Amino acid sequence: MQEKPGGAAPGHAWSGRFNEPVDELVKRFTASVTFDQRLALFDIQGSLAHAQMLAEVGLLSEIDLGNIRLGMERIRTEIAAGKFKWSIDLEDVHMNIERRLTDLAGDAGKRLHTARSRNDQVATDVRLFLRDAIDRILDRIRQFQLALLDLAEGHAATVMPGFTHLQVAQPVTFGHHLMAYFEMLQRDAARLADCRGRVNRLPLGSAALAGTSYPIRRERVAELLGFDGVCENSLDAVSDRDFALEFSAASALIMVHLSRFSEELILWMSPRYGFITLADRFCTGSSIMPQKKNPDVPELVRGKTGRVVGHLMGLFTLMKGQPLAYNKDNQEDKEPLFDTVDTVLDSLTLYADMMGGLTVNAEAMRAAAREGFATATDLADYLVKKGLPFRDAHEAVARAVRHAETQGCDLADLPLATLNTFSALIGDDVFAVLTLEGSLASRAHIGGTAPDTVRAAIQRARNALA
């Protein structure tokens, strides 16, 4: 068959194979440079390590290596200054950088791609990007935790109602409540740190899918780039994105925890609760109602949580039908990953700052803790300690609560004679049990809400972060 004139644009890495140019819509549809240019600095980092290894094994001359280094530094400067010219005709970040390097360094730029493919190149870039993202997120988690500890320390003895089913359950302290989120963030950080170990493996050297016949030293590239080791199977190295899924799952959990806190901040700031006020810089007003102060940051974090969870589901769906090895589908992993990283970083940054601008209305919290018979369980525990079986104590206190409801008062407001009608075991010492402070102080074990216990937990947490 005679070849048709006018083949694919010579700028494409594969242009020699095709007889006609790429359709303009296909070009736009398949190009990724509009978003994967974000990987540029990681691409340069990986290329420089690859070039050094090639020179060390004799596949690249020292002159070529020097020209590649000079060219890459020029490209890095152009990107930082916003002067690099990105071209959709060159498809992706890799080919754009390679073309510019060839313009600057001549044949040395063309030799750089020896012993690698864009398949292992992009897998390396994404891992470098995620490793950097994880380190930054871990730092933001720590900053948020420190802000939580500062706030919790100031309110280790501030009484508030603890809720189950969003109903008043038992008294806790605000400091204890905040420390629950510290613990969630500790697990979030541990998950990310564990994930980092699986991210930090080098795919480069796997080439397109089968490895390479060149005498490369993959371990040397891993050493230069700070990877813990190399991916052991070339097919797996270029095709799987489970490390990205794992990162996305850990990120979704971070956002779920922030979303739960957001829901509470939104409720607490409403006049019906009045527990807290957020600083004005984290709120907005209404275009029609002049009195409004809306908690926009918590609301948006709550909303963006759905976005991050959606990215996780999208990545699962992206991967589920792919045979080995690399498929073009994997181009679609980057935008959700980039957005997940940005959303988590911004959310954690805002929350760390927001804790310093949070004002607590301790009186409103205390008044709410006196509603809903928050010390009813303390009365039941009191009766058990007097020798009454717990189920009988539970029944006696339930009847006392029902009576107090009809009287419109708290259990602590009932006379001793009235309390005796529910159990003869109730004595004068019961009123110490029925106070909010008495309830808190009785829970002095590790994990409890007694103020001194909360302060000890805060100190342990500070030591853990030191």
BELWOTA-V142118 format. One record per residue. N is the residue number from 1. SS is DSSP state (h for helix, s for strand, l for the rest). OMEGA is omega as a letter, one per 40 degrees, with the letter a starting at -180 (* if undefined). BURIAL is b if it has 16 or more other C-alpha atoms within 10 Angstrom, else e. Layout:
n->N ss->SS omega->OMEGA burial->BURIAL
n->N ss->SS omega->OMEGA burial->BURIAL
//
This chain:
n->1 ss->l omega->a burial->e
n->2 ss->l omega->i burial->e
n->3 ss->l omega->i burial->e
n->4 ss->l omega->i burial->e
n->5 ss->l omega->i burial->e
n->6 ss->l omega->a burial->e
n->7 ss->l omega->i burial->e
n->8 ss->l omega->a burial->b
n->9 ss->l omega->a burial->b
n->10 ss->l omega->i burial->e
n->11 ss->l omega->a burial->e
n->12 ss->l omega->i burial->e
n->13 ss->l omega->a burial->e
n->14 ss->l omega->a burial->e
n->15 ss->h omega->a burial->e
n->16 ss->h omega->a burial->e
n->17 ss->h omega->a burial->e
n->18 ss->l omega->a burial->e
n->19 ss->l omega->a burial->e
n->20 ss->l omega->a burial->e
n->21 ss->l omega->i burial->e
n->22 ss->l omega->i burial->e
n->23 ss->l omega->a burial->e
n->24 ss->h omega->i burial->e
n->25 ss->h omega->i burial->e
n->26 ss->h omega->i burial->e
n->27 ss->h omega->i burial->e
n->28 ss->h omega->a burial->e
n->29 ss->h omega->a burial->e
n->30 ss->h omega->a burial->e
n->31 ss->l omega->i burial->b
n->32 ss->l omega->a burial->b
n->33 ss->h omega->i burial->b
n->34 ss->h omega->i burial->e
n->35 ss->h omega->a burial->e
n->36 ss->h omega->i burial->b
n->37 ss->h omega->i burial->b
n->38 ss->h omega->i burial->e
n->39 ss->h omega->a burial->b
n->40 ss->h omega->a burial->b
n->41 ss->h omega->i burial->b
n->42 ss->h omega->i burial->b
n->43 ss->h omega->i burial->b
n->44 ss->h omega->i burial->b
n->45 ss->h omega->i burial->b
n->46 ss->h omega->a burial->b
n->47 ss->h omega->i burial->b
n->48 ss->h omega->i burial->b
n->49 ss->h omega->i burial->b
n->50 ss->h omega->a burial->b
n->51 ss->h omega->i burial->b
n->52 ss->h omega->i burial->b
n->53 ss->h omega->i burial->b
n->54 ss->h omega->i burial->b
n->55 ss->h omega->a burial->b
n->56 ss->h omega->a burial->b
n->57 ss->l omega->i burial->e
n->58 ss->l omega->i burial->e
n->59 ss->l omega->a burial->b
n->60 ss->l omega->a burial->b
n->61 ss->l omega->i burial->b
n->62 ss->h omega->i burial->e
n->63 ss->h omega->i burial->e
n->64 ss->h omega->i burial->b
n->65 ss->h omega->i burial->b
n->66 ss->h omega->i burial->b
n->67 ss->h omega->i burial->b
n->68 ss->h omega->i burial->b
n->69 ss->h omega->i burial->b
n->70 ss->h omega->i burial->e
n->71 ss->h omega->a burial->b
n->72 ss->h omega->i burial->b
n->73 ss->h omega->i burial->e
n->74 ss->h omega->i burial->b
n->75 ss->h omega->i burial->b
n->76 ss->h omega->i burial->b
n->77 ss->h omega->i burial->e
n->78 ss->h omega->i burial->e
n->79 ss->h omega->a burial->b
n->80 ss->h omega->a burial->e
n->81 ss->l omega->a burial->e
n->82 ss->l omega->a burial->e
n->83 ss->l omega->i burial->e
n->84 ss->l omega->a burial->b
n->85 ss->l omega->i burial->e
n->86 ss->l omega->a burial->b
n->87 ss->l omega->i burial->e
n->88 ss->h omega->i burial->b
n->89 ss->h omega->a burial->b
n->90 ss->h omega->i burial->b
n->91 ss->l omega->a burial->b
n->92 ss->l omega->a burial->b
n->93 ss->h omega->a burial->b
n->94 ss->h omega->a burial->b
n->95 ss->h omega->i burial->b
n->96 ss->h omega->i burial->b
n->97 ss->h omega->a burial->b
n->98 ss->h omega->i burial->b
n->99 ss->h omega->i burial->b
n->100 ss->h omega->i burial->b
n->101 ss->h omega->i burial->b
n->102 ss->h omega->i burial->b
n->103 ss->h omega->a burial->e
n->104 ss->h omega->a burial->b
n->105 ss->h omega->i burial->b
n->106 ss->l omega->a burial->b
n->107 ss->h omega->i burial->e
n->108 ss->h omega->i burial->b
n->109 ss->h omega->i burial->b
n->110 ss->h omega->a burial->e
n->111 ss->h omega->a burial->b
n->112 ss->l omega->a burial->b
n->113 ss->l omega->i burial->b
n->114 ss->l omega->i burial->b
n->115 ss->l omega->i burial->b
n->116 ss->l omega->i burial->b
n->117 ss->l omega->i burial->b
n->118 ss->h omega->i burial->b
n->119 ss->h omega->i burial->b
n->120 ss->h omega->i burial->b
n->121 ss->h omega->a burial->b
n->122 ss->h omega->i burial->b
n->123 ss->h omega->i burial->b
n->124 ss->h omega->a burial->b
n->125 ss->h omega->a burial->b
n->126 ss->h omega->i burial->b
n->127 ss->h omega->i burial->b
n->128 ss->h omega->i burial->b
n->129 ss->h omega->a burial->b
n->130 ss->h omega->i burial->b
n->131 ss->h omega->i burial->b
n->132 ss->h omega->i burial->e
n->133 ss->h omega->i burial->b
n->134 ss->h omega->i burial->b
n->135 ss->h omega->i burial->e
n->136 ss->h omega->i burial->e
n->137 ss->h omega->i burial->b
n->138 ss->h omega->i burial->b
n->139 ss->h omega->i burial->b
n->140 ss->h omega->i burial->b
n->141 ss->h omega->a burial->b
n->142 ss->h omega->i burial->b
n->143 ss->h omega->i burial->b
n->144 ss->h omega->i burial->b
n->145 ss->h omega->i burial->b
n->146 ss->h omega->i burial->b
n->147 ss->h omega->i burial->b
n->148 ss->h omega->a burial->b
n->149 ss->h omega->i burial->b
n->150 ss->h omega->a burial->b
n->151 ss->h omega->a burial->b
n->152 ss->h omega->a burial->b
n->153 ss->h omega->i burial->b
n->154 ss->h omega->a burial->e
n->155 ss->l omega->i burial->b
n->156 ss->l omega->a burial->b
n->157 ss->l omega->i burial->b
n->158 ss->l omega->a burial->b
n->159 ss->s omega->i burial->b
n->160 ss->s omega->i burial->b
n->161 ss->s omega->i burial->b
n->162 ss->s omega->a burial->b
n->163 ss->s omega->i burial->e
n->164 ss->s omega->a burial->e
n->165 ss->l omega->a burial->e
n->166 ss->l omega->i burial->e
n->167 ss->s omega->i burial->e
n->168 ss->s omega->a burial->b
n->169 ss->s omega->i burial->b
n->170 ss->s omega->i burial->b
n->171 ss->s omega->i burial->b
n->172 ss->s omega->i burial->b
n->173 ss->s omega->i burial->b
n->174 ss->h omega->i burial->b
n->175 ss->h omega->i burial->b
n->176 ss->h omega->i burial->b
n->177 ss->h omega->i burial->b
n->178 ss->h omega->a burial->b
n->179 ss->h omega->i burial->b
n->180 ss->h omega->i burial->e
n->181 ss->h omega->i burial->b
n->182 ss->h omega->a burial->b
n->183 ss->h omega->i burial->e
n->184 ss->h omega->a burial->b
n->185 ss->h omega->i burial->b
n->186 ss->h omega->i burial->b
n->187 ss->h omega->i burial->e
n->188 ss->h omega->a burial->b
n->189 ss->h omega->i burial->b
n->190 ss->h omega->i burial->e
n->191 ss->h omega->a burial->b
n->192 ss->h omega->i burial->b
n->193 ss->h omega->i burial->b
n->194 ss->h omega->i burial->e
n->195 ss->h omega->a burial->b
n->196 ss->h omega->i burial->b
n->197 ss->h omega->i burial->e
n->198 ss->h omega->i burial->b
n->199 ss->h omega->a burial->b
n->200 ss->l omega->i burial->b
n->201 ss->s omega->a burial->b
n->202 ss->s omega->i burial->b
n->203 ss->l omega->a burial->b
n->204 ss->l omega->a burial->b
n->205 ss->l omega->i burial->b
n->206 ss->l omega->a burial->b
n->207 ss->l omega->a burial->b
n->208 ss->l omega->i burial->b
n->209 ss->l omega->a burial->b
n->210 ss->l omega->a burial->e
n->211 ss->l omega->a burial->b
n->212 ss->l omega->i burial->b
n->213 ss->l omega->i burial->e
n->214 ss->l omega->a burial->e
n->215 ss->l omega->a burial->e
n->216 ss->l omega->i burial->b
n->217 ss->l omega->a burial->e
n->218 ss->h omega->a burial->b
n->219 ss->h omega->i burial->b
n->220 ss->h omega->i burial->b
n->221 ss->h omega->i burial->b
n->222 ss->h omega->i burial->b
n->223 ss->h omega->a burial->e
n->224 ss->h omega->a burial->b
n->225 ss->h omega->i burial->b
n->226 ss->l omega->i burial->e
n->227 ss->l omega->i burial->b
n->228 ss->l omega->a burial->e
n->229 ss->s omega->a burial->b
n->230 ss->s omega->i burial->b
n->231 ss->l omega->a burial->b
n->232 ss->l omega->a burial->e
n->233 ss->l omega->a burial->e
n->234 ss->h omega->i burial->b
n->235 ss->h omega->i burial->b
n->236 ss->h omega->a burial->b
n->237 ss->h omega->a burial->b
n->238 ss->h omega->a burial->b
n->239 ss->h omega->a burial->b
n->240 ss->l omega->i burial->b
n->241 ss->l omega->a burial->b
n->242 ss->h omega->i burial->e
n->243 ss->h omega->i burial->b
n->244 ss->h omega->i burial->b
n->245 ss->h omega->i burial->b
n->246 ss->h omega->i burial->b
n->247 ss->h omega->a burial->b
n->248 ss->h omega->i burial->b
n->249 ss->h omega->i burial->b
n->250 ss->h omega->i burial->b
n->251 ss->h omega->i burial->b
n->252 ss->h omega->i burial->b
n->253 ss->h omega->i burial->b
n->254 ss->h omega->a burial->b
n->255 ss->h omega->i burial->b
n->256 ss->h omega->i burial->b
n->257 ss->h omega->i burial->b
n->258 ss->h omega->i burial->b
n->259 ss->h omega->i burial->b
n->260 ss->h omega->i burial->e
n->261 ss->h omega->i burial->b
n->262 ss->h omega->a burial->b
n->263 ss->h omega->a burial->e
n->264 ss->h omega->i burial->e
n->265 ss->h omega->i burial->b
n->266 ss->h omega->i burial->b
n->267 ss->h omega->a burial->b
n->268 ss->h omega->a burial->b
n->269 ss->h omega->a burial->b
n->270 ss->l omega->a burial->e
n->271 ss->l omega->i burial->e
n->272 ss->l omega->i burial->e
n->273 ss->l omega->a burial->e
n->274 ss->l omega->a burial->b
n->275 ss->l omega->a burial->b
n->276 ss->s omega->i burial->b
n->277 ss->s omega->i burial->b
n->278 ss->s omega->i burial->b
n->279 ss->l omega->a burial->b
n->280 ss->h omega->a burial->e
n->281 ss->h omega->i burial->e
n->282 ss->h omega->a burial->b
n->283 ss->l omega->i burial->e
n->284 ss->s omega->i burial->e
n->285 ss->l omega->a burial->e
n->286 ss->l omega->i burial->e
n->287 ss->l omega->a burial->e
n->288 ss->l omega->a burial->e
n->289 ss->l omega->a burial->e
n->290 ss->l omega->a burial->e
n->291 ss->l omega->a burial->e
n->292 ss->l omega->i burial->e
n->293 ss->l omega->a burial->b
n->294 ss->s omega->a burial->b
n->295 ss->l omega->a burial->b
n->296 ss->h omega->a burial->b
n->297 ss->h omega->i burial->b
n->298 ss->h omega->i burial->b
n->299 ss->h omega->a burial->b
n->300 ss->h omega->i burial->e
n->301 ss->h omega->i burial->b
n->302 ss->h omega->i burial->b
n->303 ss->h omega->a burial->e
n->304 ss->h omega->i burial->b
n->305 ss->h omega->i burial->b
n->306 ss->h omega->i burial->e
n->307 ss->h omega->a burial->b
n->308 ss->h omega->i burial->b
n->309 ss->h omega->i burial->b
n->310 ss->h omega->i burial->b
n->311 ss->h omega->i burial->b
n->312 ss->h omega->i burial->b
n->313 ss->h omega->i burial->e
n->314 ss->h omega->i burial->e
n->315 ss->h omega->i burial->b
n->316 ss->h omega->a burial->b
n->317 ss->h omega->i burial->e
n->318 ss->h omega->a burial->b
n->319 ss->h omega->a burial->b
n->320 ss->h omega->a burial->e
n->321 ss->l omega->a burial->e
n->322 ss->l omega->i burial->e
n->323 ss->l omega->i burial->e
n->324 ss->l omega->e burial->e
n->325 ss->l omega->a burial->b
n->326 ss->l omega->i burial->b
n->327 ss->l omega->a burial->e
n->328 ss->h omega->i burial->e
n->329 ss->h omega->a burial->e
n->330 ss->h omega->i burial->b
n->331 ss->h omega->a burial->e
n->332 ss->h omega->i burial->e
n->333 ss->h omega->a burial->b
n->334 ss->h omega->a burial->b
n->335 ss->h omega->i burial->e
n->336 ss->h omega->i burial->b
n->337 ss->h omega->i burial->b
n->338 ss->h omega->a burial->b
n->339 ss->h omega->i burial->e
n->340 ss->h omega->i burial->b
n->341 ss->h omega->a burial->b
n->342 ss->h omega->a burial->e
n->343 ss->h omega->a burial->b
n->344 ss->h omega->i burial->b
n->345 ss->h omega->a burial->b
n->346 ss->h omega->a burial->e
n->347 ss->h omega->i burial->b
n->348 ss->h omega->i burial->b
n->349 ss->h omega->i burial->b
n->350 ss->h omega->a burial->b
n->351 ss->h omega->i burial->b
n->352 ss->h omega->i burial->b
n->353 ss->h omega->a burial->e
n->354 ss->h omega->i burial->b
n->355 ss->h omega->i burial->b
n->356 ss->h omega->i burial->e
n->357 ss->l omega->a burial->e
n->358 ss->s omega->i burial->b
n->359 ss->s omega->a burial->e
n->360 ss->s omega->i burial->b
n->361 ss->l omega->a burial->b
n->362 ss->h omega->a burial->b
n->363 ss->h omega->i burial->e
n->364 ss->h omega->i burial->b
n->365 ss->h omega->a burial->b
n->366 ss->h omega->i burial->b
n->367 ss->h omega->i burial->e
n->368 ss->h omega->i burial->b
n->369 ss->h omega->i burial->b
n->370 ss->l omega->i burial->b
n->371 ss->l omega->i burial->e
n->372 ss->l omega->i burial->b
n->373 ss->l omega->a burial->b
n->374 ss->l omega->a burial->b
n->375 ss->l omega->a burial->b
n->376 ss->h omega->i burial->b
n->377 ss->h omega->i burial->b
n->378 ss->h omega->i burial->b
n->379 ss->h omega->i burial->b
n->380 ss->h omega->i burial->b
n->381 ss->h omega->i burial->b
n->382 ss->h omega->a burial->b
n->383 ss->h omega->i burial->b
n->384 ss->h omega->i burial->b
n->385 ss->h omega->i burial->e
n->386 ss->l omega->i burial->e
n->387 ss->l omega->a burial->e
n->388 ss->l omega->i burial->b
n->389 ss->l omega->a burial->e
n->390 ss->h omega->a burial->e
n->391 ss->h omega->i burial->e
n->392 ss->h omega->i burial->e
n->393 ss->h omega->i burial->b
n->394 ss->h omega->a burial->b
n->395 ss->h omega->a burial->e
n->396 ss->h omega->a burial->b
n->397 ss->h omega->i burial->b
n->398 ss->h omega->i burial->b
n->399 ss->h omega->i burial->e
n->400 ss->h omega->i burial->b
n->401 ss->h omega->a burial->b
n->402 ss->h omega->i burial->e
n->403 ss->h omega->a burial->b
n->404 ss->h omega->i burial->b
n->405 ss->h omega->a burial->e
n->406 ss->h omega->a burial->e
n->407 ss->h omega->i burial->e
n->408 ss->l omega->a burial->e
n->409 ss->l omega->i burial->b
n->410 ss->l omega->i burial->b
n->411 ss->h omega->a burial->b
n->412 ss->h omega->a burial->b
n->413 ss->h omega->i burial->e
n->414 ss->l omega->i burial->e
n->415 ss->l omega->i burial->e
n->416 ss->h omega->a burial->e
n->417 ss->h omega->i burial->e
n->418 ss->h omega->i burial->e
n->419 ss->h omega->i burial->b
n->420 ss->h omega->i burial->e
n->421 ss->l omega->i burial->e
n->422 ss->l omega->i burial->b
n->423 ss->l omega->i burial->b
n->424 ss->l omega->a burial->e
n->425 ss->l omega->a burial->b
n->426 ss->l omega->i burial->b
n->427 ss->l omega->a burial->e
n->428 ss->l omega->a burial->e
n->429 ss->l omega->a burial->e
n->430 ss->h omega->a burial->b
n->431 ss->h omega->i burial->b
n->432 ss->h omega->i burial->e
n->433 ss->h omega->a burial->b
n->434 ss->h omega->i burial->b
n->435 ss->l omega->i burial->b
n->436 ss->h omega->a burial->b
n->437 ss->h omega->i burial->b
n->438 ss->h omega->i burial->b
n->439 ss->h omega->a burial->b
n->440 ss->h omega->a burial->b
n->441 ss->h omega->a burial->b
n->442 ss->l omega->a burial->e
n->443 ss->l omega->a burial->b
n->444 ss->l omega->i burial->e
n->445 ss->l omega->i burial->e
n->446 ss->l omega->a burial->e
n->447 ss->l omega->a burial->e
n->448 ss->l omega->a burial->b
n->449 ss->l omega->i burial->b
n->450 ss->l omega->a burial->b
n->451 ss->h omega->i burial->b
n->452 ss->h omega->i burial->b
n->453 ss->h omega->i burial->b
n->454 ss->h omega->i burial->b
n->455 ss->h omega->i burial->b
n->456 ss->h omega->i burial->b
n->457 ss->h omega->i burial->b
n->458 ss->h omega->i burial->b
n->459 ss->h omega->i burial->e
n->460 ss->h omega->i burial->e
n->461 ss->h omega->i burial->b
n->462 ss->h omega->i burial->e
n->463 ss->h omega->a burial->e
n->464 ss->h omega->a burial->e
n->465 ss->h omega->a burial->e
n->466 ss->l omega->* burial->e
//
